[in-house]
C-alpha cells in the first residue's frame, strides 16, 4: 500500500471492503455511468471509471447491481467526490467519495455488502 493510501485509510472510521460483484455507479441527474464500484464502507466508496470525476462536487448516485446478482433494486446515495487520480496509463480514473445521504434501508444493504 502506498503512503497516500495509508494516510487515506488512517482517516477513515470504517475499513472499506472490496466488492466481489459488478456494481455500476450511475449519476441519477444525467443517467451517465461514472464507473464500477471497487470498494465500499458505511462512510464512502471508491470507483474506477473511464472519465475523471470532478472533485468537491455533490452527486446523487445509484449503485446498480448486475441483474443476475439477485439483489433488490439499486442503492440510492448522495455523495461528495473527494479526489480523482488517473491510472498509470491514463486510461482509467480512480475516484473517492464520502457518503452524505443514504436511507436506513440502503445503509443496511451497504452493511450487508461489507459483511
mmCIF file of the C-alpha atoms, coordinates in Angstrom:
data_MODEL
# 
_entry.id   MODEL 
# 
loop_
_atom_site.group_PDB 
_atom_site.id 
_atom_site.type_symbol 
_atom_site.label_atom_id 
_atom_site.label_alt_id 
_atom_site.label_comp_id 
_atom_site.label_asym_id 
_atom_site.label_entity_id 
_atom_site.label_seq_id 
_atom_site.pdbx_PDB_ins_code 
_atom_site.Cartn_x 
_atom_site.Cartn_y 
_atom_site.Cartn_z 
_atom_site.occupancy 
_atom_site.B_iso_or_equiv 
_atom_site.pdbx_formal_charge 
_atom_site.auth_seq_id 
_atom_site.auth_comp_id 
_atom_site.auth_asym_id 
_atom_site.auth_atom_id 
_atom_site.pdbx_PDB_model_num 
ATOM 1   C CA . UNK A 1 1   ? 0.000   0.000   0.000   1.00 0.00 ? 1   UNK A CA 1 
ATOM 2   C CA . UNK A 1 2   ? 1.386   3.445   -0.890  1.00 0.00 ? 2   UNK A CA 1 
ATOM 3   C CA . UNK A 1 3   ? 1.927   6.267   1.608   1.00 0.00 ? 3   UNK A CA 1 
ATOM 4   C CA . UNK A 1 4   ? -1.075  8.073   0.083   1.00 0.00 ? 4   UNK A CA 1 
ATOM 5   C CA . UNK A 1 5   ? -3.290  5.004   0.507   1.00 0.00 ? 5   UNK A CA 1 
ATOM 6   C CA . UNK A 1 6   ? -2.077  4.534   4.095   1.00 0.00 ? 6   UNK A CA 1 
ATOM 7   C CA . UNK A 1 7   ? -2.885  8.141   5.004   1.00 0.00 ? 7   UNK A CA 1 
ATOM 8   C CA . UNK A 1 8   ? -6.379  7.857   3.484   1.00 0.00 ? 8   UNK A CA 1 
ATOM 9   C CA . UNK A 1 9   ? -7.008  4.595   5.368   1.00 0.00 ? 9   UNK A CA 1 
ATOM 10  C CA . UNK A 1 10  ? -5.972  6.236   8.666   1.00 0.00 ? 10  UNK A CA 1 
ATOM 11  C CA . UNK A 1 11  ? -8.607  8.995   8.182   1.00 0.00 ? 11  UNK A CA 1 
ATOM 12  C CA . UNK A 1 12  ? -11.465 6.530   7.677   1.00 0.00 ? 12  UNK A CA 1 
ATOM 13  C CA . UNK A 1 13  ? -13.674 5.446   10.534  1.00 0.00 ? 13  UNK A CA 1 
ATOM 14  C CA . UNK A 1 14  ? -14.686 2.207   8.769   1.00 0.00 ? 14  UNK A CA 1 
ATOM 15  C CA . UNK A 1 15  ? -12.483 -0.090  6.721   1.00 0.00 ? 15  UNK A CA 1 
ATOM 16  C CA . UNK A 1 16  ? -13.537 -0.346  3.101   1.00 0.00 ? 16  UNK A CA 1 
ATOM 17  C CA . UNK A 1 17  ? -14.301 -3.764  1.678   1.00 0.00 ? 17  UNK A CA 1 
ATOM 18  C CA . UNK A 1 18  ? -13.673 -4.746  -1.935  1.00 0.00 ? 18  UNK A CA 1 
ATOM 19  C CA . UNK A 1 19  ? -16.826 -5.787  -3.731  1.00 0.00 ? 19  UNK A CA 1 
ATOM 20  C CA . UNK A 1 20  ? -16.869 -9.131  -5.495  1.00 0.00 ? 20  UNK A CA 1 
ATOM 21  C CA . UNK A 1 21  ? -19.737 -8.436  -7.877  1.00 0.00 ? 21  UNK A CA 1 
ATOM 22  C CA . UNK A 1 22  ? -20.226 -5.960  -10.708 1.00 0.00 ? 22  UNK A CA 1 
ATOM 23  C CA . UNK A 1 23  ? -21.884 -2.800  -9.383  1.00 0.00 ? 23  UNK A CA 1 
ATOM 24  C CA . UNK A 1 24  ? -22.162 0.177   -11.733 1.00 0.00 ? 24  UNK A CA 1 
ATOM 25  C CA . UNK A 1 25  ? -22.237 3.704   -10.277 1.00 0.00 ? 25  UNK A CA 1 
ATOM 26  C CA . UNK A 1 26  ? -24.657 5.940   -12.178 1.00 0.00 ? 26  UNK A CA 1 
ATOM 27  C CA . UNK A 1 27  ? -25.242 9.692   -11.838 1.00 0.00 ? 27  UNK A CA 1 
ATOM 28  C CA . UNK A 1 28  ? -29.006 9.934   -11.281 1.00 0.00 ? 28  UNK A CA 1 
ATOM 29  C CA . UNK A 1 29  ? -29.125 13.506  -12.623 1.00 0.00 ? 29  UNK A CA 1 
ATOM 30  C CA . UNK A 1 30  ? -27.556 12.728  -16.011 1.00 0.00 ? 30  UNK A CA 1 
ATOM 31  C CA . UNK A 1 31  ? -28.011 8.965   -16.344 1.00 0.00 ? 31  UNK A CA 1 
ATOM 32  C CA . UNK A 1 32  ? -24.273 8.645   -17.065 1.00 0.00 ? 32  UNK A CA 1 
ATOM 33  C CA . UNK A 1 33  ? -22.440 5.596   -15.723 1.00 0.00 ? 33  UNK A CA 1 
ATOM 34  C CA . UNK A 1 34  ? -19.448 7.044   -13.852 1.00 0.00 ? 34  UNK A CA 1 
ATOM 35  C CA . UNK A 1 35  ? -17.721 3.727   -13.342 1.00 0.00 ? 35  UNK A CA 1 
ATOM 36  C CA . UNK A 1 36  ? -17.692 0.497   -11.420 1.00 0.00 ? 36  UNK A CA 1 
ATOM 37  C CA . UNK A 1 37  ? -17.613 0.210   -7.638  1.00 0.00 ? 37  UNK A CA 1 
ATOM 38  C CA . UNK A 1 38  ? -14.244 -1.009  -6.348  1.00 0.00 ? 38  UNK A CA 1 
ATOM 39  C CA . UNK A 1 39  ? -14.731 -0.875  -2.575  1.00 0.00 ? 39  UNK A CA 1 
ATOM 40  C CA . UNK A 1 40  ? -17.212 0.496   -0.056  1.00 0.00 ? 40  UNK A CA 1 
ATOM 41  C CA . UNK A 1 41  ? -17.798 1.198   3.638   1.00 0.00 ? 41  UNK A CA 1 
ATOM 42  C CA . UNK A 1 42  ? -20.630 2.823   5.555   1.00 0.00 ? 42  UNK A CA 1 
ATOM 43  C CA . UNK A 1 43  ? -18.866 6.170   5.060   1.00 0.00 ? 43  UNK A CA 1 
ATOM 44  C CA . UNK A 1 44  ? -17.630 6.114   1.499   1.00 0.00 ? 44  UNK A CA 1 
ATOM 45  C CA . UNK A 1 45  ? -16.525 4.239   -1.581  1.00 0.00 ? 45  UNK A CA 1 
ATOM 46  C CA . UNK A 1 46  ? -14.112 4.209   -4.492  1.00 0.00 ? 46  UNK A CA 1 
ATOM 47  C CA . UNK A 1 47  ? -14.954 3.687   -8.132  1.00 0.00 ? 47  UNK A CA 1 
ATOM 48  C CA . UNK A 1 48  ? -12.962 3.097   -11.296 1.00 0.00 ? 48  UNK A CA 1 
ATOM 49  C CA . UNK A 1 49  ? -14.184 4.776   -14.478 1.00 0.00 ? 49  UNK A CA 1 
ATOM 50  C CA . UNK A 1 50  ? -13.078 5.795   -17.955 1.00 0.00 ? 50  UNK A CA 1 
ATOM 51  C CA . UNK A 1 51  ? -13.563 9.545   -17.296 1.00 0.00 ? 51  UNK A CA 1 
ATOM 52  C CA . UNK A 1 52  ? -12.369 11.740  -14.428 1.00 0.00 ? 52  UNK A CA 1 
ATOM 53  C CA . UNK A 1 53  ? -14.920 12.779  -11.804 1.00 0.00 ? 53  UNK A CA 1 
ATOM 54  C CA . UNK A 1 54  ? -14.918 16.435  -10.791 1.00 0.00 ? 54  UNK A CA 1 
ATOM 55  C CA . UNK A 1 55  ? -13.643 16.788  -7.227  1.00 0.00 ? 55  UNK A CA 1 
ATOM 56  C CA . UNK A 1 56  ? -15.575 18.618  -4.491  1.00 0.00 ? 56  UNK A CA 1 
ATOM 57  C CA . UNK A 1 57  ? -18.975 18.059  -6.125  1.00 0.00 ? 57  UNK A CA 1 
ATOM 58  C CA . UNK A 1 58  ? -22.177 16.622  -4.714  1.00 0.00 ? 58  UNK A CA 1 
ATOM 59  C CA . UNK A 1 59  ? -23.720 13.752  -6.665  1.00 0.00 ? 59  UNK A CA 1 
ATOM 60  C CA . UNK A 1 60  ? -26.983 11.827  -6.466  1.00 0.00 ? 60  UNK A CA 1 
ATOM 61  C CA . UNK A 1 61  ? -25.822 8.324   -7.317  1.00 0.00 ? 61  UNK A CA 1 
ATOM 62  C CA . UNK A 1 62  ? -27.315 4.933   -7.901  1.00 0.00 ? 62  UNK A CA 1 
ATOM 63  C CA . UNK A 1 63  ? -25.350 1.736   -7.215  1.00 0.00 ? 63  UNK A CA 1 
ATOM 64  C CA . UNK A 1 64  ? -26.778 -0.654  -9.769  1.00 0.00 ? 64  UNK A CA 1 
ATOM 65  C CA . UNK A 1 65  ? -26.209 -4.366  -9.342  1.00 0.00 ? 65  UNK A CA 1 
ATOM 66  C CA . UNK A 1 66  ? -25.699 -6.785  -12.195 1.00 0.00 ? 66  UNK A CA 1 
ATOM 67  C CA . UNK A 1 67  ? -29.205 -8.145  -12.933 1.00 0.00 ? 67  UNK A CA 1 
ATOM 68  C CA . UNK A 1 68  ? -28.056 -11.708 -12.262 1.00 0.00 ? 68  UNK A CA 1 
ATOM 69  C CA . UNK A 1 69  ? -26.863 -10.928 -8.720  1.00 0.00 ? 69  UNK A CA 1 
ATOM 70  C CA . UNK A 1 70  ? -30.310 -11.382 -7.160  1.00 0.00 ? 70  UNK A CA 1 
ATOM 71  C CA . UNK A 1 71  ? -30.104 -8.097  -5.225  1.00 0.00 ? 71  UNK A CA 1 
ATOM 72  C CA . UNK A 1 72  ? -33.126 -5.849  -4.962  1.00 0.00 ? 72  UNK A CA 1 
ATOM 73  C CA . UNK A 1 73  ? -33.099 -2.561  -6.909  1.00 0.00 ? 73  UNK A CA 1 
ATOM 74  C CA . UNK A 1 74  ? -30.273 -0.051  -6.832  1.00 0.00 ? 74  UNK A CA 1 
ATOM 75  C CA . UNK A 1 75  ? -28.877 1.583   -3.705  1.00 0.00 ? 75  UNK A CA 1 
ATOM 76  C CA . UNK A 1 76  ? -29.507 5.351   -3.788  1.00 0.00 ? 76  UNK A CA 1 
ATOM 77  C CA . UNK A 1 77  ? -26.753 7.537   -2.316  1.00 0.00 ? 77  UNK A CA 1 
ATOM 78  C CA . UNK A 1 78  ? -25.948 11.218  -2.020  1.00 0.00 ? 78  UNK A CA 1 
ATOM 79  C CA . UNK A 1 79  ? -22.167 11.543  -2.074  1.00 0.00 ? 79  UNK A CA 1 
ATOM 80  C CA . UNK A 1 80  ? -19.397 14.120  -2.255  1.00 0.00 ? 80  UNK A CA 1 
ATOM 81  C CA . UNK A 1 81  ? -16.478 13.487  -4.607  1.00 0.00 ? 81  UNK A CA 1 
ATOM 82  C CA . UNK A 1 82  ? -13.262 13.930  -2.643  1.00 0.00 ? 82  UNK A CA 1 
ATOM 83  C CA . UNK A 1 83  ? -10.498 13.079  -5.086  1.00 0.00 ? 83  UNK A CA 1 
ATOM 84  C CA . UNK A 1 84  ? -9.774  11.677  -8.546  1.00 0.00 ? 84  UNK A CA 1 
ATOM 85  C CA . UNK A 1 85  ? -6.498  10.225  -9.860  1.00 0.00 ? 85  UNK A CA 1 
ATOM 86  C CA . UNK A 1 86  ? -5.648  8.878   -13.300 1.00 0.00 ? 86  UNK A CA 1 
ATOM 87  C CA . UNK A 1 87  ? -4.301  5.348   -13.600 1.00 0.00 ? 87  UNK A CA 1 
ATOM 88  C CA . UNK A 1 88  ? -0.688  4.872   -14.606 1.00 0.00 ? 88  UNK A CA 1 
ATOM 89  C CA . UNK A 1 89  ? -1.582  4.547   -18.298 1.00 0.00 ? 89  UNK A CA 1 
ATOM 90  C CA . UNK A 1 90  ? -4.075  7.468   -18.097 1.00 0.00 ? 90  UNK A CA 1 
ATOM 91  C CA . UNK A 1 91  ? -6.931  5.322   -19.489 1.00 0.00 ? 91  UNK A CA 1 
ATOM 92  C CA . UNK A 1 92  ? -8.879  4.908   -16.237 1.00 0.00 ? 92  UNK A CA 1 
ATOM 93  C CA . UNK A 1 93  ? -9.606  7.125   -13.245 1.00 0.00 ? 93  UNK A CA 1 
ATOM 94  C CA . UNK A 1 94  ? -9.895  6.215   -9.562  1.00 0.00 ? 94  UNK A CA 1 
ATOM 95  C CA . UNK A 1 95  ? -12.348 8.394   -7.614  1.00 0.00 ? 95  UNK A CA 1 
ATOM 96  C CA . UNK A 1 96  ? -13.100 8.561   -3.894  1.00 0.00 ? 96  UNK A CA 1 
ATOM 97  C CA . UNK A 1 97  ? -16.470 9.558   -2.439  1.00 0.00 ? 97  UNK A CA 1 
ATOM 98  C CA . UNK A 1 98  ? -17.868 10.346  1.003   1.00 0.00 ? 98  UNK A CA 1 
ATOM 99  C CA . UNK A 1 99  ? -21.474 9.255   1.582   1.00 0.00 ? 99  UNK A CA 1 
ATOM 100 C CA . UNK A 1 100 ? -23.535 12.205  2.843   1.00 0.00 ? 100 UNK A CA 1 
ATOM 101 C CA . UNK A 1 101 ? -27.089 10.914  2.371   1.00 0.00 ? 101 UNK A CA 1 
ATOM 102 C CA . UNK A 1 102 ? -28.489 7.386   2.408   1.00 0.00 ? 102 UNK A CA 1 
ATOM 103 C CA . UNK A 1 103 ? -31.747 5.851   3.614   1.00 0.00 ? 103 UNK A CA 1 
ATOM 104 C CA . UNK A 1 104 ? -31.724 3.474   6.581   1.00 0.00 ? 104 UNK A CA 1 
ATOM 105 C CA . UNK A 1 105 ? -32.752 0.628   4.268   1.00 0.00 ? 105 UNK A CA 1 
ATOM 106 C CA . UNK A 1 106 ? -29.937 1.298   1.792   1.00 0.00 ? 106 UNK A CA 1 
ATOM 107 C CA . UNK A 1 107 ? -27.429 1.743   4.639   1.00 0.00 ? 107 UNK A CA 1 
ATOM 108 C CA . UNK A 1 108 ? -28.374 -1.746  5.832   1.00 0.00 ? 108 UNK A CA 1 
ATOM 109 C CA . UNK A 1 109 ? -27.736 -3.054  2.313   1.00 0.00 ? 109 UNK A CA 1 
ATOM 110 C CA . UNK A 1 110 ? -24.289 -1.412  2.333   1.00 0.00 ? 110 UNK A CA 1 
ATOM 111 C CA . UNK A 1 111 ? -23.597 -3.067  5.695   1.00 0.00 ? 111 UNK A CA 1 
ATOM 112 C CA . UNK A 1 112 ? -24.545 -6.406  4.141   1.00 0.00 ? 112 UNK A CA 1 
ATOM 113 C CA . UNK A 1 113 ? -22.070 -5.775  1.308   1.00 0.00 ? 113 UNK A CA 1 
ATOM 114 C CA . UNK A 1 114 ? -19.270 -5.067  3.781   1.00 0.00 ? 114 UNK A CA 1 
ATOM 115 C CA . UNK A 1 115 ? -20.020 -8.162  5.856   1.00 0.00 ? 115 UNK A CA 1 
# 
